[in-house]
Amino acid sequence: MSDPYYLFSGCLIPTRLPFLESSSRLVLDRMGVEYSPLPDATCCVEPIGLRTMGYDTWLTVTARMLSIAESGGRDLLTLCNGCYMSLKESAHALKDRAVRERANELLAPTGRSYQGKAEVRHFMEVVRNLGAVEVQRLIVAPQTKLHLAIHPGCHVLRPSEICDVDRSFSPSVLSDIAKWTGAEVVHNEDWPKCCGGGLTGVDDIISIGILNDTVDSFKADGANCILTPCPFCFVQFDLKQKQGIPVLYLSELLALSFGATPEQIGLKYHRNKFETVR
């Protein structure tokens, strides 16, 4: 199965960051990607904390959404690293016949079953697959003033045998896409740091310490903007860092390079204002 996709926006983007979905839809439309919202979508059951508290719940919920995509003959397109990891790991687990049979037993009261045919794609992956030539053909406003720190996030890269948008060591996909827009990449680590978001509410002192160490390394390399494809990392960088470096979600960078105005994609809702680098 391939496009048209079912678009799965998750929970964080619709409830707290709807402007990121707006820019994502704009970019998908400009790239000619066909999609529609995943019908009857629910939470993906966050793959780190919530899954450990209820594995069968996670498996059932994710198998249900995969079955909806499968019955519609489409793959799932995610905008969130955490949703991508949750659904991707579920699809991987469900390739095992015994696991799939267990999931289908749990799904039986809903009248659904899953046969293992749907795939899970990340927004960054769809852009990568379109390729430099097609993406650059759409660029009318090169972002040459941006000196970017690249932050792919953890859950789109690891576990590397399942989450395969990019390699876990020395990832390059996000950096390559950034360069297609005319931006300069000044920071791209071989082993990308964590944003600290996973420890929020568990140990906020350590969480903020990790965040500050990460942003300090960006600043030391001369970054005037942070680029991430993860909405959770976006929240960390935009709301919690004290260094004041603006952050862009991947679709926002692409939308700007495609000629969208800051007003069209809601940059006014950022706490660290992007106007400081334009």
C-alpha positions in Angstrom: 0.0 0.0 0.0 1.1 3.6 -0.6 -0.4 7.0 -1.2 -3.0 8.2 -0.8 -2.2 8.1 2.9 -4.3 8.3 6.0 -2.9 11.3 7.9 -2.5 10.7 11.7 -1.8 13.9 13.6 -1.7 12.3 17.0 -2.7 14.2 20.2 -0.1 16.8 20.9 -0.3 18.6 17.5 -4.2 18.9 17.4 -4.5 19.9 21.1 -1.5 22.2 21.6 0.2 22.9 18.2 -2.5 23.0 15.5 -0.4 25.4 13.5 2.1 22.6 12.9 -0.6 20.6 11.2 -1.6 23.6 9.2 1.9 24.0 7.8 2.2 20.2 7.2 -1.0 20.1 5.2 0.2 23.1 3.2 3.4 21.3 2.3 1.8 18.0 1.5 -0.7 19.8 -0.8 2.2 21.7 -2.5 4.1 18.4 -3.0 1.0 16.7 -4.5 0.7 14.1 -1.7 -2.8 12.7 -1.5 -4.1 12.2 2.0 -7.2 12.3 4.2 -7.5 12.1 8.0 -7.4 8.6 9.6 -11.1 7.8 10.4 -11.9 7.2 14.1 -8.4 7.9 15.2 -7.5 7.7 18.9 -4.3 8.3 20.9 -1.4 6.1 19.8 -0.7 5.2 23.5 2.6 6.9 24.1 5.3 4.3 23.5 7.6 4.8 26.5 5.6 5.4 29.7 2.0 4.4 28.8 3.0 1.3 26.9 5.0 -0.1 29.9 1.9 0.3 32.0 -0.4 -1.6 29.7 1.2 -3.5 26.8 -2.1 -5.2 25.7 -3.8 -1.8 25.7 -1.1 -0.4 23.5 -1.1 -3.4 21.2 -4.9 -3.3 20.8 -5.2 0.5 20.2 -2.4 0.6 17.7 -3.6 -2.6 15.9 -7.0 -1.1 15.6 -5.7 2.0 13.8 -3.5 -0.1 11.6 -6.5 -2.2 10.7 -8.5 0.9 9.8 -5.6 1.9 7.4 -5.4 -1.6 6.1 -9.1 -1.8 5.3 -8.9 1.5 3.5 -5.9 0.2 1.4 -3.7 3.0 2.7 -0.5 3.5 4.7 -0.4 5.7 7.8 1.4 9.1 7.6 2.5 10.5 11.0 3.5 14.0 11.9 4.9 13.0 15.3 8.1 11.1 16.2 6.4 9.4 19.2 3.3 8.4 17.2 5.6 7.1 14.4 7.6 5.0 16.9 4.5 3.6 18.6 2.8 2.6 15.4 5.9 1.4 13.7 6.9 -0.8 16.7 3.3 -2.2 16.8 3.4 -3.0 13.0 6.7 -4.7 13.5 5.4 -6.7 16.5 2.3 -7.7 14.6 4.3 -9.4 11.9 4.6 -12.2 14.4 1.6 -14.5 13.8 1.1 -15.3 17.5 1.2 -11.6 18.5 -1.2 -10.8 15.7 -3.6 -13.5 16.7 -3.5 -12.1 20.3 -4.2 -8.6 19.0 -7.1 -9.8 16.9 -8.6 -11.6 19.9 -8.5 -8.3 21.7 -9.9 -6.5 18.7 -12.8 -9.0 18.2 -15.4 -7.1 20.2 -14.9 -4.1 17.9 -15.5 -6.2 14.8 -12.0 -5.4 13.5 -8.9 -7.5 12.7 -5.5 -6.8 11.3 -3.6 -8.9 8.7 -0.3 -7.0 8.8 -0.4 -5.1 5.5 -0.4 -1.4 6.5 2.9 0.5 6.7 3.8 3.5 8.8 5.5 6.5 7.3 6.9 9.7 8.9 6.4 13.1 7.3 10.2 13.5 7.0 10.3 10.2 5.2 7.7 11.3 2.6 9.7 14.5 1.9 12.9 12.5 1.6 11.3 10.0 -0.8 10.0 12.8 -3.1 13.6 13.8 -3.6 15.8 16.9 -3.9 14.8 17.7 -7.5 11.1 17.7 -6.9 11.3 19.6 -3.6 13.7 22.2 -4.9 11.4 22.8 -7.9 8.8 24.1 -5.4 11.2 26.5 -3.6 10.5 30.1 -4.3 11.9 31.7 -1.1 15.3 30.1 -0.2 16.0 30.3 3.5 19.6 31.5 3.2 19.5 33.6 6.4 19.1 30.5 8.5 22.0 28.8 10.3 20.4 25.7 11.6 21.0 23.3 14.4 19.6 19.9 13.3 17.7 17.9 15.9 15.9 14.8 14.5 14.8 13.6 17.9 15.2 10.1 19.4 12.0 8.2 18.4 12.4 8.6 14.6 15.9 7.0 14.8 15.7 4.4 17.5 15.3 1.4 17.7 17.2 1.5 14.4 16.2 -1.9 13.3 12.5 -0.7 13.3 12.5 3.1 13.0 14.3 3.3 9.7 13.7 6.8 8.3 17.4 7.5 8.8 20.4 5.8 10.3 20.8 6.3 14.1 24.5 7.2 13.9 25.4 10.2 11.8 21.8 10.8 10.5 21.6 13.0 7.4 18.0 13.1 6.1 16.9 16.2 8.1 20.1 17.9 7.3 19.8 17.2 3.6 16.2 18.5 3.5 17.3 21.6 5.3 20.0 22.3 2.7 17.5 21.8 -0.1 15.7 25.0 1.2 18.9 27.0 1.0 19.5 27.1 4.8 23.0 26.5 6.2 23.5 23.6 8.6 25.9 24.6 11.3 25.2 21.8 13.8 24.5 18.1 13.0 25.8 15.6 15.5 26.9 12.0 14.8 24.9 10.9 17.8 22.1 13.4 18.3 21.4 14.6 21.8 18.1 14.2 23.6 15.9 17.2 24.2 15.2 16.0 27.8 11.4 15.9 27.2 11.1 12.2 28.2 12.0 13.2 31.8 9.5 16.0 32.1 7.4 15.3 35.1 9.7 12.6 36.3 12.8 14.6 37.1 12.5 18.2 35.9 15.9 19.2 37.1 17.6 16.6 34.9 15.2 17.3 32.0 16.1 21.0 32.0 19.8 20.1 32.4 19.7 17.9 29.3 17.8 20.6 27.4 20.3 23.3 28.3 23.3 21.2 27.4 21.8 20.5 24.1 20.8 24.1 23.3 24.2 25.4 24.5 25.9 23.1 22.0 23.7 24.6 19.2 24.5 28.1 20.3 28.2 27.4 20.5 28.2 26.4 16.8 26.5 29.6 15.7 22.9 28.4 15.2 20.2 31.1 14.9 17.4 28.5 14.6 16.7 24.9 15.7 15.1 22.5 13.2 13.2 19.4 14.4 10.6 17.0 12.9 9.2 16.2 16.4 6.4 18.2 18.1 7.5 17.1 21.5 11.0 18.3 21.0 9.4 21.5 19.5 7.6 22.1 22.8 10.8 21.6 24.8 12.8 24.0 22.6 10.1 26.6 22.2 8.7 26.7 25.7 11.5 25.7 28.1 14.9 26.7 26.8 16.3 30.0 28.2 18.8 30.7 25.4 16.1 32.2 23.2 16.9 30.4 19.9 13.9 30.1 17.7 12.7 26.7 16.6 11.0 25.5 13.5 9.2 22.2 12.9 10.2 20.7 9.5 7.0 21.5 7.7 7.3 25.2 8.8 10.7 25.5 7.1 9.4 23.9 4.0 6.3 26.0 3.9 8.4 29.2 4.2 10.7 28.1 1.4 7.6 27.3 -0.7 6.5 30.9 -0.3 4.0 30.7 2.6 3.9 33.8 4.8 4.6 33.6 8.6 0.9 34.6 9.1 -0.3 31.6 6.9 1.5 29.1 9.1 1.0 30.6 12.5 4.6 31.6 13.4 3.1 34.2 15.8 2.2 31.3 18.1 5.9 30.5 18.8 7.2 31.8 22.1 10.7 32.3 20.7 9.9 34.6 17.8 11.2 33.5 14.4 11.2 37.2 13.2 14.5 37.6 15.0 16.3 35.7 12.3 14.5 36.9 9.2 
